Amino acid sequence: MAGLGVSLSQCWSVTPQSLWDVIVVGAGIAGLAAARRLQGAGQRVCILEARDRLGGRIWTLNHFRVPVDLGASWIHGSDGNPIHRLAMAAGVPTQETNYDNLILYNSDGRPLAEAATEALYAEGDRLLEGVMAQSSRPTDSLQTVLERMRRQPLTPELNFYFNTTIEHERAADIQELSHQHFDSDAAFAGEDLLFPQGYHGIIDHLSQSPEPLTIYRNQSVQRISYGAPHAVTVETGQQVYQGRAVIVTVPLGVLKKGRIRFDPPLPQRTQQAIDRLGMGILNKVVLEFPTVFWEEVEILNYISERKGEWCEWLNLHAYTGQPLLMAFNAATFGRQLEASSDQQIIGAAMATLRRLYGTGIPDPTRFALSRWGQDPFSYGAYSFMPPLASPADYRSLSQPIGDRLFLAGEATHDRYPATVHGAYLSGDRAAKAWLAAR
């Protein structure tokens, strides 16, 4: 993929060994937000990025006739959302998604009647509303409580409802989610907005405007030493960087894997929060076809016989004018798919589409897919709340560690975890914390 940063010759005339005010680990949106705030305050700041591209879990692929996002796709709630403000400032186009503009297919491949669809969603809504009223143990999962309420296992129809409304949003199976805290986050009002030309316009804007940030790519951080007074040392496989402070914005999955060694080790409260929180899976499969053979609605839904398999599709033709479909697979099935070959995954996707639209539909001309669980720089899509975890764990991760080590990223924001705007706000918050402490 084409690079989106700047060459070192375009940056300040310093070497990696120079003493920086702040070293930011990770050029996702949290890292870019932190660096943008610091540079605006006159700090000498550099970003170390393990990948050869910017954006982290924002990943716009230029593989089709139009840009397609294999990572984050939406601004969730446009009213007052900082990502919406950035999009307007950068002139990045957005388009509203109407989630009611959908068609729902039964497991036999026939459209479900409108009355039956409404009844299904009403029952699912009623069950969710009743969860918090139940007297349950902290160790109980959301699925345990739901099945206790119904006094029987969930039907395929309800499995579909919870898969598309909860599991895709939380990147976790309902049996993995805390019934107490799975929806304890806040949300911005307003419509959800998609980027028809790709989310990376936001990344370009942050990395380049009003002046380029200093970014070193292909620098996978292995060790961070922060015990010395007024200094930190950050080691990669290629270089040693020194600074007065470090802001670490790597995904929760990387922290859970222990891919970065901290010296001294992270405080117990921080490590316990990392251990308690979960890192979920949401993978995408994008298919390009010679022509459109599906209904011109925005969402194509399918009640699969086996839970969570190929239940939700986004009609990208409605946004881009190109014959593209995007499938979402989360949690247990999304994780299982990662062990399959590309050909097996595409074959399974096409088997579902042919059940809905007949055996005569064409094969895709191009495809792309994600495997976020296998990505060594994320190990998952975004965080979630298992039983025994709570918003206090997100708050623990947000707390500065002394006056030299700060954590940021979506898993450090207790109001807006698992969102791009939460990641952005966390990076800005960490930068402000350093500025206040110095």
LODO-52098 format. One record per residue (C-alpha): residue number from 1; x, y, z. Coordinates in nm, 2 decimals, decimal comma. Each point is the difference from the previous one (the first is absolute). Example, Ala and Ser with C-alpha at 12.3 -4.5 7.8 and 13.67 -1.06 7.14 Angstrom:
// LODO-52098
(pavex 1; (1,23; -0,45; 0,78));
(pavex 2; (0,14; 0,34; -0,07));
This chain:
// LODO-52098
(pavex 1; (0,00; 0,00; 0,00));
(pavex 2; (0,11; 0,35; -0,07));
(pavex 3; (0,17; 0,18; 0,29));
(pavex 4; (-0,19; 0,29; 0,16));
(pavex 5; (0,26; 0,15; 0,23));
(pavex 6; (0,29; 0,22; -0,08));
(pavex 7; (0,36; -0,08; -0,07));
(pavex 8; (0,26; 0,08; 0,27));
(pavex 9; (0,15; 0,26; -0,23));
(pavex 10; (-0,33; 0,19; 0,02));
(pavex 11; (0,01; -0,01; 0,38));
(pavex 12; (0,21; 0,18; 0,26));
(pavex 13; (0,37; -0,05; -0,06));
(pavex 14; (0,05; -0,23; 0,30));
(pavex 15; (0,11; -0,36; 0,04));
(pavex 16; (-0,21; -0,28; 0,17));
(pavex 17; (0,26; 0,01; 0,29));
(pavex 18; (-0,08; 0,37; 0,08));
(pavex 19; (-0,19; 0,08; 0,32));
(pavex 20; (-0,37; 0,05; -0,08));
(pavex 21; (-0,24; 0,17; 0,24));
(pavex 22; (-0,25; -0,28; -0,06));
(pavex 23; (0,02; -0,33; -0,19));
(pavex 24; (-0,34; -0,13; -0,12));
(pavex 25; (-0,03; -0,37; -0,07));
(pavex 26; (-0,24; -0,07; -0,28));
(pavex 27; (-0,13; 0,20; -0,29));
(pavex 28; (-0,37; -0,09; 0,03));
(pavex 29; (-0,24; 0,27; 0,07));
(pavex 30; (0,08; 0,02; 0,37));
(pavex 31; (0,37; 0,04; -0,07));
(pavex 32; (-0,06; 0,26; -0,27));
(pavex 33; (-0,24; 0,20; 0,23));
(pavex 34; (0,26; 0,00; 0,28));
(pavex 35; (0,28; 0,11; -0,23));
(pavex 36; (-0,21; 0,26; -0,16));
(pavex 37; (-0,09; 0,15; 0,34));
(pavex 38; (0,37; -0,01; 0,11));
(pavex 39; (0,14; 0,15; -0,31));
(pavex 40; (-0,25; 0,28; 0,02));
(pavex 41; (0,12; 0,07; 0,35));
(pavex 42; (0,36; 0,03; -0,12));
(pavex 43; (0,12; -0,34; 0,11));
(pavex 44; (0,26; -0,20; -0,19));
(pavex 45; (-0,19; -0,32; -0,07));
(pavex 46; (0,05; -0,30; -0,22));
(pavex 47; (-0,22; -0,30; -0,07));
(pavex 48; (0,13; -0,36; -0,03));
(pavex 49; (-0,22; -0,21; -0,22));
(pavex 50; (0,05; -0,38; -0,04));
(pavex 51; (-0,18; -0,02; -0,33));
(pavex 52; (0,10; 0,15; -0,33));
(pavex 53; (-0,33; 0,19; -0,01));
(pavex 54; (-0,17; 0,24; 0,23));
(pavex 55; (-0,34; -0,04; 0,15));
(pavex 56; (0,02; -0,32; 0,21));
(pavex 57; (-0,35; -0,15; 0,01));
(pavex 58; (-0,11; 0,26; -0,25));
(pavex 59; (0,11; -0,17; -0,32));
(pavex 60; (-0,13; 0,13; -0,34));
(pavex 61; (0,09; -0,24; -0,28));
(pavex 62; (0,05; 0,12; -0,35));
(pavex 63; (-0,06; -0,34; -0,16));
(pavex 64; (-0,33; 0,07; -0,17));
(pavex 65; (-0,13; 0,27; -0,23));
(pavex 66; (-0,08; 0,20; 0,31));
(pavex 67; (0,17; 0,01; 0,35));
(pavex 68; (-0,14; -0,25; 0,24));
(pavex 69; (0,05; -0,01; 0,38));
(pavex 70; (0,10; -0,33; 0,15));
(pavex 71; (0,02; 0,15; 0,34));
(pavex 72; (-0,21; 0,27; 0,15));
(pavex 73; (-0,29; 0,11; -0,23));
(pavex 74; (-0,23; 0,25; 0,18));
(pavex 75; (-0,03; 0,31; 0,20));
(pavex 76; (-0,23; -0,13; 0,27));
(pavex 77; (-0,22; 0,29; 0,09));
(pavex 78; (0,07; 0,32; -0,18));
(pavex 79; (-0,13; 0,27; 0,24));
(pavex 80; (0,31; 0,14; 0,18));
(pavex 81; (0,22; -0,29; -0,10));
(pavex 82; (0,36; 0,12; -0,05));
(pavex 83; (0,05; -0,23; -0,30));
(pavex 84; (-0,29; 0,17; -0,17));
(pavex 85; (0,16; 0,34; 0,07));
(pavex 86; (0,33; -0,14; -0,14));
(pavex 87; (-0,18; -0,12; -0,31));
(pavex 88; (-0,16; 0,33; -0,07));
(pavex 89; (0,33; 0,19; 0,06));
(pavex 90; (0,19; -0,24; -0,23));
(pavex 91; (-0,28; 0,00; -0,27));
(pavex 92; (-0,03; -0,38; 0,02));
(pavex 93; (-0,34; -0,11; -0,14));
(pavex 94; (-0,24; -0,19; 0,23));
(pavex 95; (-0,34; -0,16; -0,07));
(pavex 96; (-0,27; -0,09; 0,25));
(pavex 97; (-0,09; -0,37; 0,05));
(pavex 98; (-0,37; -0,09; 0,04));
(pavex 99; (0,00; -0,32; 0,19));
(pavex 100; (-0,37; -0,04; -0,06));
(pavex 101; (0,06; -0,02; -0,37));
(pavex 102; (0,05; -0,38; 0,01));
(pavex 103; (-0,13; -0,33; -0,11));
(pavex 104; (0,01; -0,31; 0,23));
(pavex 105; (0,02; -0,35; -0,15));
(pavex 106; (-0,11; -0,31; 0,19));
(pavex 107; (0,23; -0,30; 0,03));
(pavex 108; (-0,17; -0,15; -0,31));
(pavex 109; (0,10; 0,30; -0,21));
(pavex 110; (-0,34; 0,16; -0,02));
(pavex 111; (-0,07; 0,36; 0,11));
(pavex 112; (-0,16; 0,01; 0,34));
(pavex 113; (-0,34; 0,17; 0,01));
(pavex 114; (0,00; 0,36; 0,14));
(pavex 115; (-0,23; -0,09; 0,28));
(pavex 116; (0,23; -0,30; 0,10));
(pavex 117; (0,31; 0,23; -0,02));
(pavex 118; (-0,17; 0,26; 0,23));
(pavex 119; (-0,10; -0,27; 0,25));
(pavex 120; (0,35; -0,14; 0,01));
(pavex 121; (0,16; 0,34; 0,07));
(pavex 122; (-0,27; 0,08; 0,26));
(pavex 123; (0,07; -0,33; 0,19));
(pavex 124; (0,38; 0,06; -0,01));
(pavex 125; (-0,05; 0,36; 0,12));
(pavex 126; (-0,22; -0,12; 0,28));
(pavex 127; (0,25; -0,26; 0,12));
(pavex 128; (0,28; 0,25; 0,00));
(pavex 129; (-0,20; 0,25; 0,20));
(pavex 130; (-0,07; -0,27; 0,26));
(pavex 131; (0,36; -0,11; 0,05));
(pavex 132; (0,09; 0,26; 0,26));
(pavex 133; (-0,31; -0,08; 0,21));
(pavex 134; (0,12; -0,36; 0,05));
(pavex 135; (0,16; -0,11; 0,33));
(pavex 136; (0,32; -0,15; -0,13));
(pavex 137; (0,36; -0,08; 0,10));
(pavex 138; (0,29; 0,22; -0,13));
(pavex 139; (0,14; -0,31; -0,17));
(pavex 140; (-0,31; -0,05; -0,21));
(pavex 141; (0,03; 0,08; -0,37));
(pavex 142; (-0,26; 0,18; -0,20));
(pavex 143; (-0,10; -0,32; -0,16));
(pavex 144; (-0,05; -0,18; 0,33));
(pavex 145; (-0,23; 0,27; 0,12));
(pavex 146; (-0,20; 0,01; -0,33));
(pavex 147; (-0,05; -0,37; 0,00));
(pavex 148; (-0,10; 0,01; 0,37));
(pavex 149; (-0,27; 0,26; -0,09));
(pavex 150; (-0,13; -0,21; -0,28));
(pavex 151; (0,04; -0,33; 0,19));
(pavex 152; (0,13; -0,16; -0,32));
(pavex 153; (0,28; 0,04; -0,26));
(pavex 154; (-0,01; 0,29; -0,24));
(pavex 155; (-0,17; -0,07; -0,34));
(pavex 156; (0,19; 0,05; -0,33));
(pavex 157; (-0,20; 0,32; -0,05));
(pavex 158; (0,10; 0,14; 0,34));
(pavex 159; (0,36; -0,12; -0,06));
(pavex 160; (-0,01; 0,21; -0,31));
(pavex 161; (-0,14; 0,30; 0,19));
(pavex 162; (0,27; -0,01; 0,27));
(pavex 163; (0,27; -0,07; -0,25));
(pavex 164; (-0,07; 0,30; -0,22));
(pavex 165; (-0,10; 0,25; 0,27));
(pavex 166; (0,24; -0,10; 0,28));
(pavex 167; (0,28; -0,23; -0,11));
(pavex 168; (0,09; 0,20; -0,31));
(pavex 169; (0,00; 0,32; 0,21));
(pavex 170; (0,20; -0,15; 0,29));
(pavex 171; (0,22; -0,24; -0,21));
(pavex 172; (-0,08; -0,27; 0,25));
(pavex 173; (-0,24; -0,29; 0,04));
(pavex 174; (-0,29; 0,06; 0,25));
(pavex 175; (0,14; -0,29; 0,20));
(pavex 176; (0,33; 0,21; 0,04));
(pavex 177; (-0,17; 0,32; 0,10));
(pavex 178; (-0,08; 0,13; 0,35));
(pavex 179; (-0,38; 0,03; 0,04));
(pavex 180; (0,07; 0,29; 0,24));
(pavex 181; (0,23; 0,21; -0,21));
(pavex 182; (-0,03; -0,10; -0,37));
(pavex 183; (-0,18; 0,33; -0,08));
(pavex 184; (0,14; 0,23; 0,27));
(pavex 185; (0,16; 0,24; -0,25));
(pavex 186; (-0,14; 0,33; -0,11));
(pavex 187; (-0,08; 0,10; -0,36));
(pavex 188; (-0,03; 0,32; -0,20));
(pavex 189; (-0,34; 0,09; -0,14));
(pavex 190; (-0,06; 0,04; -0,37));
(pavex 191; (0,03; -0,23; -0,30));
(pavex 192; (0,28; -0,24; -0,08));
(pavex 193; (0,21; 0,11; -0,29));
(pavex 194; (0,20; -0,22; -0,24));
(pavex 195; (0,30; 0,12; -0,20));
(pavex 196; (-0,07; -0,08; -0,37));
(pavex 197; (0,35; 0,10; -0,10));
(pavex 198; (0,17; -0,17; 0,30));
(pavex 199; (0,08; 0,08; 0,36));
(pavex 200; (0,36; 0,07; -0,08));
(pavex 201; (-0,08; 0,36; -0,09));
(pavex 202; (-0,01; 0,06; 0,37));
(pavex 203; (0,34; -0,16; 0,05));
(pavex 204; (0,15; 0,21; -0,28));
(pavex 205; (-0,14; 0,32; 0,15));
(pavex 206; (0,13; -0,08; 0,35));
(pavex 207; (0,35; -0,10; -0,12));
(pavex 208; (0,05; 0,29; -0,23));
(pavex 209; (-0,20; 0,30; 0,12));
(pavex 210; (0,09; 0,27; 0,09));
(pavex 211; (0,35; -0,13; -0,04));
(pavex 212; (0,14; -0,36; -0,03));
(pavex 213; (0,06; -0,21; 0,30));
(pavex 214; (0,33; -0,18; 0,05));
(pavex 215; (-0,08; -0,37; -0,05));
(pavex 216; (0,24; -0,29; -0,01));
(pavex 217; (-0,15; -0,31; -0,16));
(pavex 218; (0,09; -0,37; 0,03));
(pavex 219; (0,10; 0,07; 0,35));
(pavex 220; (-0,14; -0,28; 0,22));
(pavex 221; (0,05; 0,09; 0,36));
(pavex 222; (0,14; -0,28; 0,21));
(pavex 223; (0,10; 0,17; 0,33));
(pavex 224; (-0,09; 0,32; 0,19));
(pavex 225; (0,21; 0,11; 0,29));
(pavex 226; (-0,15; 0,27; 0,21));
(pavex 227; (0,16; -0,04; 0,34));
(pavex 228; (0,27; 0,27; -0,03));
(pavex 229; (-0,09; 0,35; 0,12));
(pavex 230; (-0,12; 0,23; -0,27));
(pavex 231; (0,08; -0,24; -0,28));
(pavex 232; (-0,13; -0,30; -0,20));
(pavex 233; (0,17; -0,23; -0,24));
(pavex 234; (-0,20; -0,18; -0,28));
(pavex 235; (0,17; -0,28; -0,18));
(pavex 236; (-0,11; -0,15; -0,34));
(pavex 237; (0,17; -0,27; -0,20));
(pavex 238; (0,19; 0,27; -0,19));
(pavex 239; (0,05; 0,31; 0,22));
(pavex 240; (0,00; 0,14; 0,35));
(pavex 241; (-0,20; 0,31; 0,06));
(pavex 242; (0,03; 0,23; 0,31));
(pavex 243; (-0,25; 0,25; 0,13));
(pavex 244; (-0,14; 0,16; 0,31));
(pavex 245; (-0,33; -0,19; -0,02));
(pavex 246; (-0,17; -0,27; -0,20));
(pavex 247; (-0,37; -0,04; -0,10));
(pavex 248; (-0,08; -0,36; -0,09));
(pavex 249; (-0,30; -0,04; -0,23));
(pavex 250; (0,03; -0,36; -0,11));
(pavex 251; (-0,32; -0,21; 0,00));
(pavex 252; (-0,11; -0,19; 0,30));
(pavex 253; (0,08; -0,33; -0,18));
(pavex 254; (0,36; 0,09; -0,02));
(pavex 255; (0,01; 0,08; 0,37));
(pavex 256; (-0,17; -0,32; 0,09));
(pavex 257; (0,25; -0,20; -0,21));
(pavex 258; (0,29; 0,17; 0,19));
(pavex 259; (0,16; 0,10; -0,33));
(pavex 260; (0,16; 0,31; 0,17));
(pavex 261; (0,22; -0,05; 0,30));
(pavex 262; (-0,03; 0,28; 0,26));
(pavex 263; (0,28; 0,08; 0,24));
(pavex 264; (-0,11; 0,02; 0,27));
(pavex 265; (-0,30; -0,22; -0,05));
(pavex 266; (-0,34; 0,17; -0,03));
(pavex 267; (-0,17; 0,07; 0,34));
(pavex 268; (-0,22; -0,28; 0,13));
(pavex 269; (-0,32; 0,20; -0,06));
(pavex 270; (0,09; 0,06; -0,36));
(pavex 271; (0,09; -0,36; -0,07));
(pavex 272; (-0,31; -0,13; 0,17));
(pavex 273; (-0,21; 0,22; -0,22));
(pavex 274; (0,17; -0,12; -0,31));
(pavex 275; (-0,06; -0,36; 0,11));
(pavex 276; (-0,37; 0,05; 0,08));
(pavex 277; (-0,10; 0,18; -0,31));
(pavex 278; (-0,06; -0,20; -0,32));
(pavex 279; (0,13; 0,06; -0,36));
(pavex 280; (-0,27; -0,09; -0,25));
(pavex 281; (-0,02; -0,10; -0,37));
(pavex 282; (-0,19; 0,16; -0,28));
(pavex 283; (0,12; -0,10; -0,35));
(pavex 284; (-0,11; 0,12; -0,34));
(pavex 285; (-0,02; -0,17; -0,34));
(pavex 286; (-0,04; 0,23; -0,30));
(pavex 287; (-0,11; -0,14; -0,33));
(pavex 288; (-0,01; 0,18; -0,34));
(pavex 289; (-0,23; -0,13; -0,27));
(pavex 290; (-0,05; 0,07; -0,37));
(pavex 291; (-0,35; 0,14; 0,07));
(pavex 292; (-0,25; 0,05; 0,28));
(pavex 293; (-0,23; -0,30; 0,05));
(pavex 294; (-0,14; 0,09; 0,34));
(pavex 295; (-0,27; 0,23; 0,13));
(pavex 296; (0,09; 0,37; 0,01));
(pavex 297; (-0,03; 0,03; 0,38));
(pavex 298; (0,28; 0,10; 0,23));
(pavex 299; (0,01; -0,31; 0,23));
(pavex 300; (-0,05; -0,36; -0,10));
(pavex 301; (-0,07; -0,23; 0,30));
(pavex 302; (-0,02; -0,38; 0,02));
(pavex 303; (-0,12; -0,22; 0,28));
(pavex 304; (0,26; -0,28; -0,03));
(pavex 305; (-0,06; -0,35; 0,12));
(pavex 306; (0,33; 0,01; 0,19));
(pavex 307; (0,04; 0,30; 0,24));
(pavex 308; (0,18; 0,30; -0,13));
(pavex 309; (0,09; -0,13; -0,35));
(pavex 310; (-0,03; 0,26; -0,28));
(pavex 311; (-0,29; 0,18; 0,17));
(pavex 312; (0,07; 0,36; -0,11));
(pavex 313; (0,11; 0,16; -0,32));
(pavex 314; (0,04; 0,36; -0,10));
(pavex 315; (-0,09; 0,10; -0,35));
(pavex 316; (0,29; 0,22; -0,09));
(pavex 317; (-0,16; 0,07; -0,34));
(pavex 318; (-0,25; 0,23; 0,18));
(pavex 319; (0,30; 0,22; 0,11));
(pavex 320; (0,25; -0,04; -0,28));
(pavex 321; (-0,19; -0,09; -0,31));
(pavex 322; (0,23; -0,31; -0,04));
(pavex 323; (-0,13; -0,36; 0,02));
(pavex 324; (0,15; -0,08; 0,34));
(pavex 325; (-0,13; -0,19; 0,30));
(pavex 326; (0,16; 0,00; 0,34));
(pavex 327; (-0,07; -0,28; 0,25));
(pavex 328; (0,06; 0,02; 0,37));
(pavex 329; (0,09; -0,30; 0,22));
(pavex 330; (0,07; 0,05; 0,37));
(pavex 331; (0,09; -0,18; 0,31));
(pavex 332; (0,01; -0,38; -0,01));
(pavex 333; (-0,07; -0,04; -0,37));
(pavex 334; (0,22; 0,29; -0,09));
(pavex 335; (0,29; -0,16; 0,19));
(pavex 336; (-0,07; -0,34; -0,15));
(pavex 337; (0,02; 0,15; -0,35));
(pavex 338; (0,35; 0,12; 0,05));
(pavex 339; (0,12; -0,36; 0,00));
(pavex 340; (-0,14; -0,05; -0,36));
(pavex 341; (0,17; 0,08; -0,33));
(pavex 342; (-0,11; 0,29; -0,21));
(pavex 343; (-0,16; -0,24; -0,24));
(pavex 344; (-0,20; -0,18; 0,27));
(pavex 345; (-0,13; 0,33; 0,14));
(pavex 346; (-0,11; 0,13; -0,34));
(pavex 347; (-0,16; -0,34; -0,07));
(pavex 348; (-0,20; 0,02; 0,32));
(pavex 349; (-0,11; 0,36; -0,07));
(pavex 350; (-0,11; -0,10; -0,35));
(pavex 351; (-0,19; -0,30; 0,13));
(pavex 352; (-0,21; 0,24; 0,21));
(pavex 353; (-0,05; 0,24; -0,28));
(pavex 354; (-0,11; -0,28; -0,23));
(pavex 355; (-0,25; -0,12; 0,25));
(pavex 356; (-0,15; 0,35; 0,00));
(pavex 357; (0,03; 0,09; -0,37));
(pavex 358; (0,03; -0,33; -0,19));
(pavex 359; (0,28; -0,21; -0,14));
(pavex 360; (0,02; 0,21; -0,32));
(pavex 361; (0,16; 0,31; 0,17));
(pavex 362; (0,36; 0,07; -0,12));
(pavex 363; (0,32; -0,07; 0,19));
(pavex 364; (0,17; 0,31; 0,14));
(pavex 365; (0,26; 0,17; -0,21));
(pavex 366; (0,20; 0,12; 0,29));
(pavex 367; (0,00; -0,04; 0,38));
(pavex 368; (0,16; 0,11; 0,32));
(pavex 369; (-0,03; -0,11; 0,36));
(pavex 370; (0,14; 0,07; 0,34));
(pavex 371; (0,14; -0,22; 0,27));
(pavex 372; (0,03; 0,24; 0,29));
(pavex 373; (0,06; -0,28; 0,26));
(pavex 374; (0,32; -0,10; -0,18));
(pavex 375; (0,13; 0,35; -0,05));
(pavex 376; (0,31; 0,02; 0,22));
(pavex 377; (-0,05; 0,37; 0,05));
(pavex 378; (-0,36; -0,02; 0,12));
(pavex 379; (-0,10; -0,36; 0,09));
(pavex 380; (-0,36; 0,09; -0,03));
(pavex 381; (-0,24; 0,26; -0,12));
(pavex 382; (-0,10; 0,19; 0,32));
(pavex 383; (-0,06; -0,05; 0,37));
(pavex 384; (-0,30; -0,14; 0,18));
(pavex 385; (-0,13; -0,05; 0,36));
(pavex 386; (0,01; -0,37; 0,12));
(pavex 387; (-0,17; -0,11; 0,32));
(pavex 388; (0,19; 0,14; 0,31));
(pavex 389; (0,14; 0,29; -0,21));
(pavex 390; (-0,15; 0,35; 0,05));
(pavex 391; (0,04; 0,36; -0,12));
(pavex 392; (0,25; 0,04; 0,28));
(pavex 393; (0,24; -0,21; -0,20));
(pavex 394; (-0,01; 0,25; -0,29));
(pavex 395; (0,06; 0,28; 0,26));
(pavex 396; (0,29; -0,18; 0,14));
(pavex 397; (0,17; -0,02; -0,34));
(pavex 398; (-0,06; 0,37; -0,05));
(pavex 399; (0,20; 0,10; 0,32));
(pavex 400; (0,35; 0,14; -0,05));
(pavex 401; (0,28; -0,23; 0,13));
(pavex 402; (0,22; 0,25; 0,18));
(pavex 403; (0,07; 0,30; -0,21));
(pavex 404; (0,17; -0,17; -0,29));
(pavex 405; (-0,22; -0,28; -0,12));
(pavex 406; (-0,35; 0,05; -0,14));
(pavex 407; (-0,24; -0,25; -0,17));
(pavex 408; (-0,25; 0,09; -0,27));
(pavex 409; (-0,23; -0,18; -0,25));
(pavex 410; (-0,36; -0,10; -0,01));
(pavex 411; (0,05; -0,24; 0,29));
(pavex 412; (0,10; 0,28; 0,23));
(pavex 413; (-0,32; 0,21; -0,04));
(pavex 414; (-0,28; -0,10; 0,24));
(pavex 415; (-0,27; 0,21; -0,17));
(pavex 416; (0,07; -0,09; -0,37));
(pavex 417; (0,20; -0,33; -0,01));
(pavex 418; (0,01; -0,20; -0,32));
(pavex 419; (-0,05; 0,31; -0,22));
(pavex 420; (0,22; 0,22; -0,21));
(pavex 421; (-0,11; 0,31; 0,18));
(pavex 422; (0,08; -0,16; 0,34));
(pavex 423; (0,35; -0,08; -0,13));
(pavex 424; (0,04; 0,36; -0,13));
(pavex 425; (-0,11; 0,15; 0,32));
(pavex 426; (0,23; -0,22; 0,21));
(pavex 427; (0,30; 0,11; -0,20));
(pavex 428; (-0,09; 0,36; 0,04));
(pavex 429; (-0,05; -0,06; 0,38));
(pavex 430; (0,34; -0,17; 0,04));
(pavex 431; (0,17; 0,29; -0,17));
(pavex 432; (-0,17; 0,25; 0,23));
(pavex 433; (0,10; -0,21; 0,30));
(pavex 434; (0,36; 0,02; -0,10));
(pavex 435; (-0,02; 0,38; -0,07));
(pavex 436; (-0,15; 0,05; 0,35));
(pavex 437; (0,26; -0,22; 0,17));
(pavex 438; (0,32; 0,14; -0,15));
